[in-house]
Structures are given as structure tokens and as C-alpha cells.
């Protein structure tokens, strides 16, 4: 497993059961959508992540643990 995959999996591990279900639904919806819809979803999530606090926090990153 490469480092990027490990970071994402670690982030998934720290989710609650409800958050995991929401994440898994989003992945299923993505895979079952058209290529146009997939592109729209990538752009939407990319924009949302850009607006999130993704830098180091005093408690460390919730996704990668750093």
C-alpha cells in the first residue's frame, strides 16, 4: 500500500460508524455516476477541501495523524 493510500485509510479508521457509512455512500455514488458527474464531484470536493482548515493543528491532522 502506498503512502497516500495509507493516509486515506488511516483517516477512514478514525471516522465514526455514521461517518464511515456516509463516506462509503459517497464512494459508491461516485463510482456509479457518469464521467461528467464524476468530474463535477471532483471539482466540488476540491473546492470544499480548499476552504477547509487542512494545516497542522495542535492535536495533529485527523486524516494522517501528523
PyMOL Python script that loads the backbone (N, CA, C, O; Angstrom):
from pymol import cmd

cmd.read_pdbstr("""\
ATOM      1  N   UNK A   1       0.863  -1.176   0.000  1.00  0.00           N
ATOM      2  CA  UNK A   1       0.000   0.000   0.000  1.00  0.00           C
ATOM      3  C   UNK A   1       0.907   1.235   0.000  1.00  0.00           C
ATOM      4  O   UNK A   1       1.834   1.331   0.803  1.00  0.00           O
ATOM      5  N   UNK A   2       0.631   2.173  -0.905  1.00  0.00           N
ATOM      6  CA  UNK A   2       1.468   3.370  -0.957  1.00  0.00           C
ATOM      7  C   UNK A   2       1.091   4.346   0.159  1.00  0.00           C
ATOM      8  O   UNK A   2       0.066   4.176   0.820  1.00  0.00           O
ATOM      9  N   UNK A   3       1.927   5.369   0.363  1.00  0.00           N
ATOM     10  CA  UNK A   3       1.728   6.300   1.478  1.00  0.00           C
ATOM     11  C   UNK A   3       0.412   7.064   1.388  1.00  0.00           C
ATOM     12  O   UNK A   3      -0.238   7.296   2.408  1.00  0.00           O
ATOM     13  N   UNK A   4       0.013   7.458   0.179  1.00  0.00           N
ATOM     14  CA  UNK A   4      -1.231   8.200   0.016  1.00  0.00           C
ATOM     15  C   UNK A   4      -2.421   7.334   0.437  1.00  0.00           C
ATOM     16  O   UNK A   4      -3.326   7.796   1.131  1.00  0.00           O
ATOM     17  N   UNK A   5      -2.403   6.086   0.011  1.00  0.00           N
ATOM     18  CA  UNK A   5      -3.475   5.157   0.370  1.00  0.00           C
ATOM     19  C   UNK A   5      -3.495   4.915   1.872  1.00  0.00           C
ATOM     20  O   UNK A   5      -4.568   4.841   2.471  1.00  0.00           O
ATOM     21  N   UNK A   6      -2.335   4.791   2.483  1.00  0.00           N
ATOM     22  CA  UNK A   6      -2.246   4.598   3.932  1.00  0.00           C
ATOM     23  C   UNK A   6      -2.858   5.780   4.679  1.00  0.00           C
ATOM     24  O   UNK A   6      -3.570   5.587   5.665  1.00  0.00           O
ATOM     25  N   UNK A   7      -2.585   7.009   4.216  1.00  0.00           N
ATOM     26  CA  UNK A   7      -3.137   8.197   4.879  1.00  0.00           C
ATOM     27  C   UNK A   7      -4.654   8.219   4.790  1.00  0.00           C
ATOM     28  O   UNK A   7      -5.333   8.523   5.771  1.00  0.00           O
ATOM     29  N   UNK A   8      -5.190   7.897   3.610  1.00  0.00           N
ATOM     30  CA  UNK A   8      -6.642   7.889   3.442  1.00  0.00           C
ATOM     31  C   UNK A   8      -7.266   6.807   4.308  1.00  0.00           C
ATOM     32  O   UNK A   8      -8.283   7.047   4.959  1.00  0.00           O
ATOM     33  N   UNK A   9      -6.670   5.616   4.325  1.00  0.00           N
ATOM     34  CA  UNK A   9      -7.205   4.515   5.131  1.00  0.00           C
ATOM     35  C   UNK A   9      -7.146   4.868   6.611  1.00  0.00           C
ATOM     36  O   UNK A   9      -8.088   4.576   7.348  1.00  0.00           O
ATOM     37  N   UNK A  10      -6.070   5.485   7.057  1.00  0.00           N
ATOM     38  CA  UNK A  10      -5.974   5.910   8.448  1.00  0.00           C
ATOM     39  C   UNK A  10      -7.073   6.914   8.780  1.00  0.00           C
ATOM     40  O   UNK A  10      -7.666   6.855   9.857  1.00  0.00           O
ATOM     41  N   UNK A  11      -7.345   7.834   7.857  1.00  0.00           N
ATOM     42  CA  UNK A  11      -8.438   8.785   8.059  1.00  0.00           C
ATOM     43  C   UNK A  11      -9.779   8.087   8.172  1.00  0.00           C
ATOM     44  O   UNK A  11     -10.615   8.466   8.993  1.00  0.00           O
ATOM     45  N   UNK A  12      -9.988   7.068   7.351  1.00  0.00           N
ATOM     46  CA  UNK A  12     -11.237   6.285   7.395  1.00  0.00           C
ATOM     47  C   UNK A  12     -11.367   5.569   8.735  1.00  0.00           C
ATOM     48  O   UNK A  12     -12.460   5.479   9.294  1.00  0.00           O
ATOM     49  N   UNK A  13     -10.251   5.063   9.246  1.00  0.00           N
ATOM     50  CA  UNK A  13     -10.277   4.325  10.509  1.00  0.00           C
ATOM     51  C   UNK A  13     -10.734   5.181  11.688  1.00  0.00           C
ATOM     52  O   UNK A  13     -11.339   4.665  12.628  1.00  0.00           O
ATOM     53  N   UNK A  14     -10.453   6.477  11.649  1.00  0.00           N
ATOM     54  CA  UNK A  14     -10.818   7.331  12.790  1.00  0.00           C
ATOM     55  C   UNK A  14     -12.241   7.876  12.686  1.00  0.00           C
ATOM     56  O   UNK A  14     -12.693   8.579  13.590  1.00  0.00           O
ATOM     57  N   UNK A  15     -12.954   7.567  11.604  1.00  0.00           N
ATOM     58  CA  UNK A  15     -14.334   8.013  11.454  1.00  0.00           C
ATOM     59  C   UNK A  15     -15.260   7.194  12.345  1.00  0.00           C
ATOM     60  O   UNK A  15     -14.983   6.039  12.666  1.00  0.00           O
ATOM     61  N   UNK A  16     -16.359   7.817  12.732  1.00  0.00           N
ATOM     62  CA  UNK A  16     -17.404   7.082  13.451  1.00  0.00           C
ATOM     63  C   UNK A  16     -18.119   6.174  12.453  1.00  0.00           C
ATOM     64  O   UNK A  16     -17.914   6.288  11.245  1.00  0.00           O
ATOM     65  N   UNK A  17     -18.946   5.284  12.958  1.00  0.00           N
ATOM     66  CA  UNK A  17     -19.693   4.382  12.075  1.00  0.00           C
ATOM     67  C   UNK A  17     -20.571   5.165  11.099  1.00  0.00           C
ATOM     68  O   UNK A  17     -20.658   4.813   9.923  1.00  0.00           O
ATOM     69  N   UNK A  18     -21.221   6.221  11.582  1.00  0.00           N
ATOM     70  CA  UNK A  18     -22.065   7.044  10.701  1.00  0.00           C
ATOM     71  C   UNK A  18     -21.235   7.747   9.640  1.00  0.00           C
ATOM     72  O   UNK A  18     -21.641   7.824   8.480  1.00  0.00           O
ATOM     73  N   UNK A  19     -20.074   8.261  10.032  1.00  0.00           N
ATOM     74  CA  UNK A  19     -19.201   8.941   9.075  1.00  0.00           C
ATOM     75  C   UNK A  19     -18.674   7.959   8.034  1.00  0.00           C
ATOM     76  O   UNK A  19     -18.575   8.297   6.854  1.00  0.00           O
ATOM     77  N   UNK A  20     -18.334   6.739   8.467  1.00  0.00           N
ATOM     78  CA  UNK A  20     -17.876   5.726   7.513  1.00  0.00           C
ATOM     79  C   UNK A  20     -18.975   5.399   6.510  1.00  0.00           C
ATOM     80  O   UNK A  20     -18.714   5.277   5.314  1.00  0.00           O
ATOM     81  N   UNK A  21     -20.202   5.257   6.998  1.00  0.00           N
ATOM     82  CA  UNK A  21     -21.319   4.955   6.099  1.00  0.00           C
ATOM     83  C   UNK A  21     -21.508   6.085   5.091  1.00  0.00           C
ATOM     84  O   UNK A  21     -21.745   5.832   3.909  1.00  0.00           O
ATOM     85  N   UNK A  22     -21.404   7.321   5.552  1.00  0.00           N
ATOM     86  CA  UNK A  22     -21.548   8.477   4.660  1.00  0.00           C
ATOM     87  C   UNK A  22     -20.435   8.485   3.609  1.00  0.00           C
ATOM     88  O   UNK A  22     -20.688   8.737   2.431  1.00  0.00           O
ATOM     89  N   UNK A  23     -19.212   8.208   4.041  1.00  0.00           N
ATOM     90  CA  UNK A  23     -18.076   8.162   3.130  1.00  0.00           C
ATOM     91  C   UNK A  23     -18.260   7.061   2.090  1.00  0.00           C
ATOM     92  O   UNK A  23     -18.073   7.285   0.894  1.00  0.00           O
ATOM     93  N   UNK A  24     -18.627   5.876   2.556  1.00  0.00           N
ATOM     94  CA  UNK A  24     -18.792   4.744   1.650  1.00  0.00           C
ATOM     95  C   UNK A  24     -19.919   4.985   0.643  1.00  0.00           C
ATOM     96  O   UNK A  24     -19.817   4.567  -0.510  1.00  0.00           O
ATOM     97  N   UNK A  25     -20.987   5.653   1.072  1.00  0.00           N
ATOM     98  CA  UNK A  25     -22.071   6.004   0.156  1.00  0.00           C
ATOM     99  C   UNK A  25     -21.560   6.975  -0.909  1.00  0.00           C
ATOM    100  O   UNK A  25     -21.890   6.838  -2.087  1.00  0.00           O
ATOM    101  N   UNK A  26     -20.762   7.948  -0.498  1.00  0.00           N
ATOM    102  CA  UNK A  26     -20.215   8.915  -1.454  1.00  0.00           C
ATOM    103  C   UNK A  26     -19.335   8.214  -2.491  1.00  0.00           C
ATOM    104  O   UNK A  26     -19.382   8.559  -3.672  1.00  0.00           O
ATOM    105  N   UNK A  27     -18.537   7.237  -2.064  1.00  0.00           N
ATOM    106  CA  UNK A  27     -17.685   6.497  -2.997  1.00  0.00           C
ATOM    107  C   UNK A  27     -18.543   5.671  -3.960  1.00  0.00           C
ATOM    108  O   UNK A  27     -18.281   5.646  -5.163  1.00  0.00           O
ATOM    109  N   UNK A  28     -19.570   4.993  -3.428  1.00  0.00           N
ATOM    110  CA  UNK A  28     -20.462   4.213  -4.302  1.00  0.00           C
ATOM    111  C   UNK A  28     -21.161   5.114  -5.306  1.00  0.00           C
ATOM    112  O   UNK A  28     -21.243   4.783  -6.488  1.00  0.00           O
ATOM    113  N   UNK A  29     -21.674   6.269  -4.835  1.00  0.00           N
ATOM    114  CA  UNK A  29     -22.347   7.211  -5.724  1.00  0.00           C
ATOM    115  C   UNK A  29     -21.396   7.701  -6.819  1.00  0.00           C
ATOM    116  O   UNK A  29     -21.781   7.837  -7.980  1.00  0.00           O
ATOM    117  N   UNK A  30     -20.154   7.961  -6.426  1.00  0.00           N
ATOM    118  CA  UNK A  30     -19.155   8.417  -7.394  1.00  0.00           C
ATOM    119  C   UNK A  30     -18.935   7.352  -8.468  1.00  0.00           C
ATOM    120  O   UNK A  30     -18.954   7.655  -9.661  1.00  0.00           O
ATOM    121  N   UNK A  31     -18.728   6.117  -8.045  1.00  0.00           N
ATOM    122  CA  UNK A  31     -18.445   5.037  -8.997  1.00  0.00           C
ATOM    123  C   UNK A  31     -19.626   4.723  -9.902  1.00  0.00           C
ATOM    124  O   UNK A  31     -19.439   4.258 -11.026  1.00  0.00           O
ATOM    125  N   UNK A  32     -20.824   4.968  -9.431  1.00  0.00           N
ATOM    126  CA  UNK A  32     -21.994   4.643 -10.252  1.00  0.00           C
ATOM    127  C   UNK A  32     -22.467   5.817 -11.109  1.00  0.00           C
ATOM    128  O   UNK A  32     -23.456   5.690 -11.832  1.00  0.00           O
ATOM    129  N   UNK A  33     -21.781   6.947 -11.038  1.00  0.00           N
ATOM    130  CA  UNK A  33     -22.205   8.114 -11.807  1.00  0.00           C
ATOM    131  C   UNK A  33     -21.483   8.186 -13.149  1.00  0.00           C
ATOM    132  O   UNK A  33     -20.521   7.459 -13.396  1.00  0.00           O
ATOM    133  N   UNK A  34     -21.962   9.068 -13.997  1.00  0.00           N
ATOM    134  CA  UNK A  34     -21.366   9.274 -15.317  1.00  0.00           C
ATOM    135  C   UNK A  34     -20.035  10.010 -15.177  1.00  0.00           C
ATOM    136  O   UNK A  34     -19.748  10.585 -14.127  1.00  0.00           O
ATOM    137  N   UNK A  35     -19.237   9.993 -16.217  1.00  0.00           N
ATOM    138  CA  UNK A  35     -17.943  10.681 -16.167  1.00  0.00           C
ATOM    139  C   UNK A  35     -18.120  12.188 -15.977  1.00  0.00           C
ATOM    140  O   UNK A  35     -17.300  12.832 -15.322  1.00  0.00           O
ATOM    141  N   UNK A  36     -19.180  12.745 -16.543  1.00  0.00           N
ATOM    142  CA  UNK A  36     -19.450  14.174 -16.352  1.00  0.00           C
ATOM    143  C   UNK A  36     -19.751  14.466 -14.887  1.00  0.00           C
ATOM    144  O   UNK A  36     -19.228  15.425 -14.318  1.00  0.00           O
ATOM    145  N   UNK A  37     -20.594  13.637 -14.282  1.00  0.00           N
ATOM    146  CA  UNK A  37     -20.941  13.814 -12.866  1.00  0.00           C
ATOM    147  C   UNK A  37     -19.716  13.588 -11.985  1.00  0.00           C
ATOM    148  O   UNK A  37     -19.541  14.289 -10.988  1.00  0.00           O
ATOM    149  N   UNK A  38     -18.871  12.627 -12.332  1.00  0.00           N
ATOM    150  CA  UNK A  38     -17.652  12.389 -11.564  1.00  0.00           C
ATOM    151  C   UNK A  38     -16.749  13.621 -11.586  1.00  0.00           C
ATOM    152  O   UNK A  38     -16.174  13.993 -10.562  1.00  0.00           O
ATOM    153  N   UNK A  39     -16.626  14.253 -12.753  1.00  0.00           N
ATOM    154  CA  UNK A  39     -15.811  15.466 -12.864  1.00  0.00           C
ATOM    155  C   UNK A  39     -16.389  16.570 -11.995  1.00  0.00           C
ATOM    156  O   UNK A  39     -15.647  17.279 -11.315  1.00  0.00           O
ATOM    157  N   UNK A  40     -17.714  16.721 -12.010  1.00  0.00           N
ATOM    158  CA  UNK A  40     -18.368  17.731 -11.173  1.00  0.00           C
ATOM    159  C   UNK A  40     -18.114  17.449  -9.691  1.00  0.00           C
ATOM    160  O   UNK A  40     -17.835  18.368  -8.920  1.00  0.00           O
ATOM    161  N   UNK A  41     -18.211  16.192  -9.299  1.00  0.00           N
ATOM    162  CA  UNK A  41     -17.969  15.826  -7.896  1.00  0.00           C
ATOM    163  C   UNK A  41     -16.529  16.122  -7.492  1.00  0.00           C
ATOM    164  O   UNK A  41     -16.288  16.638  -6.401  1.00  0.00           O
ATOM    165  N   UNK A  42     -15.564  15.799  -8.365  1.00  0.00           N
ATOM    166  CA  UNK A  42     -14.153  16.092  -8.060  1.00  0.00           C
ATOM    167  C   UNK A  42     -13.943  17.582  -7.859  1.00  0.00           C
ATOM    168  O   UNK A  42     -13.253  17.996  -6.928  1.00  0.00           O
ATOM    169  N   UNK A  43     -14.545  18.398  -8.742  1.00  0.00           N
ATOM    170  CA  UNK A  43     -14.393  19.852  -8.635  1.00  0.00           C
ATOM    171  C   UNK A  43     -15.050  20.374  -7.361  1.00  0.00           C
ATOM    172  O   UNK A  43     -14.485  21.224  -6.673  1.00  0.00           O
ATOM    173  N   UNK A  44     -16.236  19.871  -7.046  1.00  0.00           N
ATOM    174  CA  UNK A  44     -16.949  20.308  -5.846  1.00  0.00           C
ATOM    175  C   UNK A  44     -16.156  19.979  -4.592  1.00  0.00           C
ATOM    176  O   UNK A  44     -15.986  20.833  -3.721  1.00  0.00           O
ATOM    177  N   UNK A  45     -15.667  18.742  -4.494  1.00  0.00           N
ATOM    178  CA  UNK A  45     -14.920  18.352  -3.305  1.00  0.00           C
ATOM    179  C   UNK A  45     -13.577  19.049  -3.235  1.00  0.00           C
ATOM    180  O   UNK A  45     -13.114  19.383  -2.144  1.00  0.00           O
ATOM    181  N   UNK A  46     -12.948  19.274  -4.363  1.00  0.00           N
ATOM    182  CA  UNK A  46     -11.687  20.002  -4.377  1.00  0.00           C
ATOM    183  C   UNK A  46     -11.899  21.416  -3.840  1.00  0.00           C
ATOM    184  O   UNK A  46     -11.099  21.905  -3.042  1.00  0.00           O
ATOM    185  N   UNK A  47     -12.979  22.075  -4.275  1.00  0.00           N
ATOM    186  CA  UNK A  47     -13.291  23.421  -3.778  1.00  0.00           C
ATOM    187  C   UNK A  47     -13.564  23.399  -2.279  1.00  0.00           C
ATOM    188  O   UNK A  47     -13.100  24.277  -1.552  1.00  0.00           O
ATOM    189  N   UNK A  48     -14.311  22.405  -1.813  1.00  0.00           N
ATOM    190  CA  UNK A  48     -14.637  22.311  -0.380  1.00  0.00           C
ATOM    191  C   UNK A  48     -13.390  22.095   0.463  1.00  0.00           C
ATOM    192  O   UNK A  48     -13.242  22.696   1.527  1.00  0.00           O
ATOM    193  N   UNK A  49     -12.499  21.240  -0.010  1.00  0.00           N
ATOM    194  CA  UNK A  49     -11.282  20.954   0.749  1.00  0.00           C
ATOM    195  C   UNK A  49     -10.391  22.192   0.792  1.00  0.00           C
ATOM    196  O   UNK A  49      -9.744  22.452   1.806  1.00  0.00           O
ATOM    197  N   UNK A  50     -10.353  22.955  -0.292  1.00  0.00           N
ATOM    198  CA  UNK A  50      -9.549  24.182  -0.319  1.00  0.00           C
ATOM    199  C   UNK A  50      -9.993  25.158   0.768  1.00  0.00           C
ATOM    200  O   UNK A  50      -9.181  25.921   1.291  1.00  0.00           O
ATOM    201  N   UNK A  51     -11.291  25.133   1.112  1.00  0.00           N
ATOM    202  CA  UNK A  51     -11.838  26.061   2.102  1.00  0.00           C
ATOM    203  C   UNK A  51     -11.717  25.532   3.533  1.00  0.00           C
ATOM    204  O   UNK A  51     -11.954  26.266   4.492  1.00  0.00           O
ATOM    205  N   UNK A  52     -11.348  24.255   3.672  1.00  0.00           N
ATOM    206  CA  UNK A  52     -11.212  23.650   4.992  1.00  0.00           C
ATOM    207  C   UNK A  52      -9.860  23.989   5.597  1.00  0.00           C
ATOM    208  O   UNK A  52      -8.901  24.298   4.890  1.00  0.00           O
ATOM    209  N   UNK A  53      -9.806  23.925   6.929  1.00  0.00           N
ATOM    210  CA  UNK A  53      -8.523  24.046   7.623  1.00  0.00           C
ATOM    211  C   UNK A  53      -7.804  22.716   7.445  1.00  0.00           C
ATOM    212  O   UNK A  53      -8.179  21.724   8.068  1.00  0.00           O
ATOM    213  N   UNK A  54      -6.775  22.684   6.601  1.00  0.00           N
ATOM    214  CA  UNK A  54      -6.073  21.426   6.354  1.00  0.00           C
ATOM    215  C   UNK A  54      -4.647  21.451   6.866  1.00  0.00           C
ATOM    216  O   UNK A  54      -3.907  20.483   6.694  1.00  0.00           O
ATOM    217  N   UNK A  55      -4.256  22.541   7.491  1.00  0.00           N
ATOM    218  CA  UNK A  55      -2.897  22.630   8.014  1.00  0.00           C
ATOM    219  C   UNK A  55      -2.776  21.935   9.351  1.00  0.00           C
ATOM    220  O   UNK A  55      -3.768  21.445   9.892  1.00  0.00           O
ATOM    221  N   UNK A  56      -1.572  21.888   9.888  1.00  0.00           N
ATOM    222  CA  UNK A  56      -1.358  21.238  11.174  1.00  0.00           C
ATOM    223  C   UNK A  56      -2.156  21.926  12.285  1.00  0.00           C
ATOM    224  O   UNK A  56      -2.209  23.154  12.364  1.00  0.00           O
ATOM    225  N   UNK A  57      -2.757  21.127  13.118  1.00  0.00           N
ATOM    226  CA  UNK A  57      -3.488  21.627  14.276  1.00  0.00           C
ATOM    227  C   UNK A  57      -2.727  21.209  15.523  1.00  0.00           C
ATOM    228  O   UNK A  57      -1.838  20.360  15.454  1.00  0.00           O
ATOM    229  N   UNK A  58      -3.064  21.792  16.648  1.00  0.00           N
ATOM    230  CA  UNK A  58      -2.359  21.431  17.874  1.00  0.00           C
ATOM    231  C   UNK A  58      -2.526  19.945  18.193  1.00  0.00           C
ATOM    232  O   UNK A  58      -1.656  19.346  18.824  1.00  0.00           O
ATOM    233  N   UNK A  59      -3.643  19.347  17.758  1.00  0.00           N
ATOM    234  CA  UNK A  59      -3.869  17.924  18.025  1.00  0.00           C
ATOM    235  C   UNK A  59      -3.397  17.042  16.869  1.00  0.00           C
ATOM    236  O   UNK A  59      -3.491  15.817  16.954  1.00  0.00           O
ATOM    237  N   UNK A  60      -2.898  17.633  15.807  1.00  0.00           N
ATOM    238  CA  UNK A  60      -2.451  16.862  14.650  1.00  0.00           C
ATOM    239  C   UNK A  60      -3.562  16.693  13.633  1.00  0.00           C
ATOM    240  O   UNK A  60      -4.728  16.967  13.914  1.00  0.00           O
ATOM    241  N   UNK A  61      -3.191  16.245  12.465  1.00  0.00           N
ATOM    242  CA  UNK A  61      -4.145  16.058  11.361  1.00  0.00           C
ATOM    243  C   UNK A  61      -5.033  14.849  11.632  1.00  0.00           C
ATOM    244  O   UNK A  61      -4.537  13.769  11.954  1.00  0.00           O
ATOM    245  N   UNK A  62      -6.339  15.029  11.503  1.00  0.00           N
ATOM    246  CA  UNK A  62      -7.276  13.942  11.734  1.00  0.00           C
ATOM    247  C   UNK A  62      -7.158  12.839  10.693  1.00  0.00           C
ATOM    248  O   UNK A  62      -7.499  11.686  10.959  1.00  0.00           O
ATOM    249  N   UNK A  63      -6.678  13.189   9.517  1.00  0.00           N
ATOM    250  CA  UNK A  63      -6.575  12.185   8.453  1.00  0.00           C
ATOM    251  C   UNK A  63      -5.279  11.390   8.526  1.00  0.00           C
ATOM    252  O   UNK A  63      -5.302  10.159   8.543  1.00  0.00           O
ATOM    253  N   UNK A  64      -4.159  12.085   8.567  1.00  0.00           N
ATOM    254  CA  UNK A  64      -2.875  11.367   8.517  1.00  0.00           C
ATOM    255  C   UNK A  64      -2.222  11.178   9.874  1.00  0.00           C
ATOM    256  O   UNK A  64      -1.282  10.393  10.004  1.00  0.00           O
ATOM    257  N   UNK A  65      -2.710  11.892  10.897  1.00  0.00           N
ATOM    258  CA  UNK A  65      -2.160  11.738  12.231  1.00  0.00           C
ATOM    259  C   UNK A  65      -0.920  12.571  12.517  1.00  0.00           C
ATOM    260  O   UNK A  65      -0.398  12.520  13.631  1.00  0.00           O
ATOM    261  N   UNK A  66      -0.438  13.331  11.553  1.00  0.00           N
ATOM    262  CA  UNK A  66       0.774  14.158  11.762  1.00  0.00           C
ATOM    263  C   UNK A  66       0.448  15.429  12.506  1.00  0.00           C
ATOM    264  O   UNK A  66       1.339  16.237  12.767  1.00  0.00           O
TER     265      UNK A  66
END
""", "prot")
cmd.dss("prot")
cmd.show_as("cartoon", "prot")
cmd.util.cbc("prot")
cmd.orient("prot")
